[in-house]
Amino acid sequence: MIVLAYVMAYILRFIIIGAETFQYDPLSVEAFRYYSLPLLVLVPGLLILYALFGLYSPKRVMGRRREFFRIVAANVIGILFFVTGLYLIKTRYFYSGYMIFYFAVYNVSLIVIERSVIRIVLYQFRKKGFNQKHILLVGCSSSAEKLIDRLRSHPQWGYHIHGILDDYHQTGEDCHGVKVIGKLDELAGILEANQLDEIMITLQLSEYTKLASVVSATEKSGVHTKFIPDYSNVIPTSPYTEDLLGLPIINIRHVPLMEGTNKFIKRVMDIAGSLVCIVFFSPVMLFCAIGIKLSSKGPVIFCQERVGLHNRPFKMYKFRSMIIQTDEEEKDKWTTKGDPRITRIGRFMRSTSMDELPQLFNVLKGDMSLVGPRPERPLFVEKFKEEIPRYMVKHQVRPGMTGWAQVNGYRGDTSIKKRIECDLYYIENWTIGFDIKILFLTVFKGFVNKNAY
């Protein structure tokens, strides 16, 4: 598909549209040799990026939207690296920028179409009973019920539940719509009598004393086994396991941005992105500064203490959009719709999020990130941490100018609980592609918002 997209881009640029500056006849052997060289870099480079973005994991459980954004993100990064490489060797080689752009569009489109066709074909096969994974559940618990619900709602995954083993139900009874086919001590015999692809251990917490004998039986059978812990009522997060010299340690929450490589990548993106945005938006910031000075007395920049990474306070910058107030007047008040404290130019800046632009300098300094949970004032942090479970988890990453909550409409005077749910989802599911997606959505949904006042 990569090669096909490249050929299509070549045909469009040099044969259909035509290029006056092209040094060879587009149909000549010399042109073919010259323009085929980048494929030696593009093909392996993009395939490696697709692997890094998890695009070669099984399609049974990967959502289409997630796959699409991963394809786009991988291509954006790949093309940026390729263009940077061309710039560094520009004294020797020249390739059409238009063609590279056409290639990127064609490549994303073709790969999305190809994978959609594969997905549809596999879905039809699985719908007819082919390409199924036959699984056995061991234990009827809340985790088993959640698993059954997910497998039923996604038949395209192709999982067929052979039955459940459970000590609290009689053989022949139903457990959440699946038939109980025996007790736990019958596991070895059932495995020997049936050809199964996977065993999923879904024991209740109170049954974990039986876990050793269950695992022993599954290991002897040689069938691939997965363990789905019944912790949802105890630990309402997505824990992960790490290895400490052979000692498995379960982390209660997975925070990708605690890993050094991820932190470095995000910081590089923040520095580069903030510098580009400062230059790009400098005319807008100049307009805001002049408007503030002409419309009311007081400083152009408003500094306010907010709580950031690791609960450390920092000074967050904004364009002043309100009349001058004392600390007592403004410290414990939310901004509400039609707030009389907002100036005329301030109302316009708030409705378009222009008042947030000085935070680009906070990003450059390292106090904030382009994407992350929005920071709050210390007074509200103390209030919310007592009222909202897991509120303080948001301070495990740098606060952001925009975030998953903001592009979903939770900004201004909206539900704090919903905002925290979005923030926690972002923290636990961060990827480069997710950041790019949020920045992309911010352009269309984040700048102008009915709750921005």
Secondary structure as the mmCIF struct_conf table of DSSP 4:
data_model
#
loop_
_struct_conf.conf_type_id
_struct_conf.id
_struct_conf.beg_label_comp_id
_struct_conf.beg_label_asym_id
_struct_conf.beg_label_seq_id
_struct_conf.end_label_comp_id
_struct_conf.end_label_asym_id
_struct_conf.end_label_seq_id
HELX_RH_AL_P HELX_RH_AL_P1 ILE A 2 TYR A 10
HELX_RH_PI_P HELX_RH_PI_P1 ILE A 11 ILE A 17
TURN_TY1_P TURN_TY1_P1 GLU A 20 THR A 21
BEND BEND1 GLN A 23 TYR A 24
TURN_TY1_P TURN_TY1_P2 PRO A 26 LEU A 27
BEND BEND2 SER A 28 SER A 28
HELX_RH_AL_P HELX_RH_AL_P2 VAL A 29 SER A 36
TURN_TY1_P TURN_TY1_P3 LEU A 37 PRO A 38
HELX_RH_AL_P HELX_RH_AL_P3 LEU A 39 LEU A 52
TURN_TY1_P TURN_TY1_P4 PHE A 53 TYR A 56
BEND BEND3 SER A 57 SER A 57
TURN_TY1_P TURN_TY1_P5 LYS A 59 ARG A 60
BEND BEND4 VAL A 61 VAL A 61
HELX_RH_AL_P HELX_RH_AL_P4 ARG A 64 LEU A 88
TURN_TY1_P TURN_TY1_P6 ILE A 89 ARG A 92
HELX_RH_AL_P HELX_RH_AL_P5 GLY A 97 LYS A 127
TURN_TY1_P TURN_TY1_P7 LYS A 128 GLY A 129
BEND BEND5 ASN A 131 ASN A 131
STRN STRN1 LYS A 133 VAL A 138
BEND BEND6 GLY A 139 GLY A 139
BEND BEND7 SER A 141 SER A 141
HELX_RH_AL_P HELX_RH_AL_P6 SER A 142 SER A 153
HELX_RH_3T_P HELX_RH_3T_P1 PRO A 155 TRP A 157
STRN STRN2 TYR A 159 LEU A 165
BEND BEND8 ASP A 167 HIS A 169
TURN_TY1_P TURN_TY1_P8 THR A 171 GLY A 172
STRN STRN3 ASP A 174 CYS A 175
TURN_TY1_P TURN_TY1_P9 HIS A 176 GLY A 177
STRN STRN4 VAL A 178 GLY A 182
HELX_RH_3T_P HELX_RH_3T_P2 LEU A 184 GLU A 186
HELX_RH_AL_P HELX_RH_AL_P7 LEU A 187 ALA A 193
BEND BEND9 ASN A 194 ASN A 194
BEND BEND10 ASP A 197 ASP A 197
STRN STRN5 GLU A 198 ILE A 201
HELX_RH_3T_P HELX_RH_3T_P3 LEU A 205 LYS A 210
HELX_RH_AL_P HELX_RH_AL_P8 LEU A 211 SER A 221
TURN_TY1_P TURN_TY1_P10 GLY A 222 GLY A 222
STRN STRN6 HIS A 224 PHE A 227
TURN_TY1_P TURN_TY1_P11 SER A 232 VAL A 234
BEND BEND11 THR A 237 THR A 237
STRN STRN7 TYR A 240 LEU A 244
TURN_TY1_P TURN_TY1_P12 LEU A 245 GLY A 246
STRN STRN8 LEU A 247 ASN A 251
BEND BEND12 ILE A 252 ARG A 253
HELX_RH_3T_P HELX_RH_3T_P4 PRO A 256 MET A 258
BEND BEND13 GLU A 259 GLU A 259
HELX_RH_AL_P HELX_RH_AL_P9 GLY A 260 PHE A 280
TURN_TY1_P TURN_TY1_P13 PHE A 281 PHE A 281
HELX_RH_AL_P HELX_RH_AL_P10 SER A 282 SER A 295
BEND BEND14 SER A 296 GLY A 298
BEND BEND15 VAL A 300 VAL A 300
STRN STRN9 ILE A 301 VAL A 307
HELX_RH_3T_P HELX_RH_3T_P5 LEU A 309 ASN A 311
STRN STRN10 PRO A 313 PHE A 319
STRN STRN11 MET A 322 MET A 322
HELX_RH_AL_P HELX_RH_AL_P11 ASP A 327 GLU A 330
TURN_TY1_P TURN_TY1_P14 LYS A 331 ASP A 332
TURN_TY1_P TURN_TY1_P15 LYS A 337 GLY A 338
TURN_TY1_P TURN_TY1_P16 PRO A 340 ARG A 341
STRN STRN12 ILE A 342 ILE A 342
HELX_RH_AL_P HELX_RH_AL_P12 ARG A 344 THR A 352
TURN_TY1_P TURN_TY1_P17 SER A 353 SER A 353
HELX_RH_3T_P HELX_RH_3T_P6 MET A 354 GLU A 356
TURN_TY1_P TURN_TY1_P18 LEU A 357 PRO A 358
HELX_RH_AL_P HELX_RH_AL_P13 GLN A 359 LYS A 365
TURN_TY1_P TURN_TY1_P19 GLY A 366 GLY A 366
BEND BEND16 ASP A 367 ASP A 367
STRN STRN13 SER A 369 VAL A 371
BEND BEND17 GLY A 372 GLY A 372
HELX_LH_PP_P HELX_LH_PP_P1 PRO A 373 PRO A 375
HELX_RH_AL_P HELX_RH_AL_P14 PRO A 378 GLU A 387
BEND BEND18 ILE A 388 ILE A 388
TURN_TY1_P TURN_TY1_P20 PRO A 389 ARG A 390
HELX_RH_3T_P HELX_RH_3T_P7 TYR A 391 GLN A 396
BEND BEND19 VAL A 397 VAL A 397
STRN STRN14 GLY A 400 THR A 402
HELX_RH_AL_P HELX_RH_AL_P15 TRP A 404 VAL A 407
TURN_TY1_P TURN_TY1_P21 ASN A 408 GLY A 409
BEND BEND20 GLY A 412 THR A 414
HELX_RH_AL_P HELX_RH_AL_P16 ILE A 416 GLU A 428
TURN_TY1_P TURN_TY1_P22 ASN A 429 ASN A 429
HELX_RH_AL_P HELX_RH_AL_P17 ILE A 432 LEU A 441
HELX_RH_PI_P HELX_RH_PI_P2 THR A 442 GLY A 446
BEND BEND21 PHE A 447 VAL A 448
TURN_TY1_P TURN_TY1_P23 LYS A 450 ASN A 451
#
